[in-house]
């Protein structure tokens, strides 16, 4: 199955993609985010202050996949568990089409002032690497959301089209950070 699609793949197609990825091994060395960046890879880190001071709400943004939903990403399963070993598929909208990918959660950070997860890319993904989604509270109570990625393009198209890949990556990351740093409308009206 190609990672590029006209339109958005049907729910059952994404479910089959997630199921088929369950036995696949990650495409990059484990622990990339905790090691020096390997040759041929790049590291990007984005942070933004959270607009509120409620750590439980920020934590819930991670568990509810608010980052991905804010970017218009469709997930399969629809609400994946934040647990080591969880494998999922996604469809990211790109103009009249979408890009699909698979990944697996390989690390969960669950501390009193830090919460998040790392996923590793699987063979059906436009990139090779690991990505961290994290919210943390400092000693003064301020909350920060961070996205940290060590990656490289996974195929010829994403390598040749690196400027376009970077554009969509930045666009997605900006949306991810909005999802992690703002109070969801549903919560705001409670």
Secondary structure, DSSP 8 states (H G I E B T S, - for coil): --SEEES---HHHHHHHHHHHTT---SS-TTGGGS---TT-EEEEEEEE-SS--HHHHHHHHHTTHHHHHTT-EEESTT--SSTT-EEEEEEEETTEEEEEEEEEEEEEEETTEEEEEEEE-SSSSEEEEEEEEEEE-TTS-EEEEEEEEEEE-SHHHHHTHHHHHHHHHHHHHHHHHHHHS--HHHHT-
